[in-house]
Amino acid sequence: MTIDPNANLAPGQQYTLSVLEGGVLGDIVGQSIDSVSAALNNSSAVDVATGISVSQSVLSIFTFDITFTYSGDGTDTPQDVFQEFAAALEATGYNWNYVTCTAGMQAGSAGATAVKTVAGAIQSVTPSSSSLWAVALIALLAIFVFSGGPELMRGLKG
């Protein structure tokens, strides 16, 4: 069952939050499950989630399902937990976007992840400044190649 990103979570309940990595590094390289898990489990930024485990989502290779037990006082929302996770994960040089939150360990199943929340869908298609730099760099490289740059460089060598 998908949970409203702004609804309060129940203390002691298990949830799965799906997050999408982005930015230049996230779009090209990606992180491993182990590095995401280590960043979350070793961060002081995460204080309302315990028993954190990470798995690859069925959505894409750049989406991770983070299962945790909510340990807060009941005033936190999935967006609040996501902000803690993002703070811990962004220290690794990647950007992160909220996709969805479900009760239990359901986020990796096709039924739970087939429908993204509107906010998550909008965030995942909004370009960041770092991804715009990557597009500009690729465009410059294409212009160089198609304008005969490699032949010019060979002519300068000898």
N, C-alpha and C positions, 0 to 999 in steps of 0.2 A: 504494500500500500504506500503510494507516494505521499509524502507529508508536505504541507504548505511550508515554504521556506521561512515564513514569519510566525508559524505556530510554536507555542511553547513545548519543549520536550519534557518527558516524564523521567524523574530521577530513577536510576537503576535499570532503565530500559536499554535494550540494545538497538542500535541504528546503523545504517550503512549510508554513507555520504559519498556520492560519486563526484570526482573532480577531474577537470580537463587541464592538462599542462599546455602552456603556450609560450609565446615569446620566440625569439630567434632560436635559442637553444632547444626549447620544447618542440618547435616545429621541425627541426632538423635532426637532433640527436635523440632526445627523449631520455627519461630516467628509468632506472631499474626499480623493481618492486622493493628490493633490499634498501636502496638509497632513500626511497620515499618513506619506508617503514622506519629506518634509522632516524631520519630527520624529525618525524612525528614523535617517536618514542623517546628521543633524547632532548626534546625542546622544552624549555621552561615556559614557552608561549602557550602550550596546550595544558590547561588546568581544569577543564570540565569534561574530559574524556579519558577513560581508562581502558585497558585491555584492547589496545589499538592493533588491528591486523589489516594488512593491505593485500589486495589482489588485483589482477588485471581485469578491466571491465570488458564486457562484450561489445561495448560501443565503439571503441577504437584502441589502438595500441598506446595512445596518449591519454587515455582515461583510466583512472584508478578508482576502485571501490575501497573505501576505508570503513571497516566495521569497528564499532566502539561501543562501550557502555557509557551512557551519559551519567556523569557524577556531579552535575551542578545542582542548584536549588530549585529548578523548575521554571526559572525566569528566562532561560536561554532558548534561542530558536536555532533551527538548522543553519541559518545565515551567520549567527554568532559563532557556532562551532566551526563553520567554514572559515571565518575570519581568523580564528586561532590556528587552524590547519594551514591556511595560506601564509600567515606570518611565519610559521615554522618552515614551510616549504620554500618560500621566496628567498630565504637566506641562501639557498643553493643556486640562485641565479636564474630561476625559472619563474614564469608568471602562471597563476592558477585561476581557473574559473569554476564557479559553482554549477553543477549539472542538475543533480536531484538528490533527495534524501528519502529513504524508505525505512519502515520499521523492520527490525530484525536484520537478516542477512540476505535480503532479496534484490539488492541493486544490480548484481551481476546477471540476474535472470532476464531473459528477453522481455517478459511481460512488464517488469518494473522499470526497465531502462528504455523501453521503446518510446515512451512519451517524456520529453524533457519539459521542465517548467518554462514558462515564457521568459522569465528573467534569465534563466540559465542559457536558453537558446539565443537570446539577444547578446548576452555577454560573450558567448563563444564565437559569434560572428563579428564582433566589434574589433577592428584592428587596433593593436597597441602600437605605440611609437616604435618599439623595437622590431615589430614585424614589418612596419613600413620601411625601416632602414634595410631590412633584408630584401624587400621587393626592389628598392632603389638600387642596391648593389647588384642584384641579378639583372636588372635592366641595363645598367652600365656595362656589365660583362657582355650581354647580348649585343649591345651597340658596338663594342670593341670588336667582337668576333665577326659580326656581319658587315662591318665597314672595312674589313681587310687588315685589321690590327695584327693578327699573327704573321701575315706575309710581310708587313712593314717591319716587324720585329726581326724576322729572319734576314731581311735585307740590311739591317743595321749591324748584324753580327759579322757579316763577311762579304 
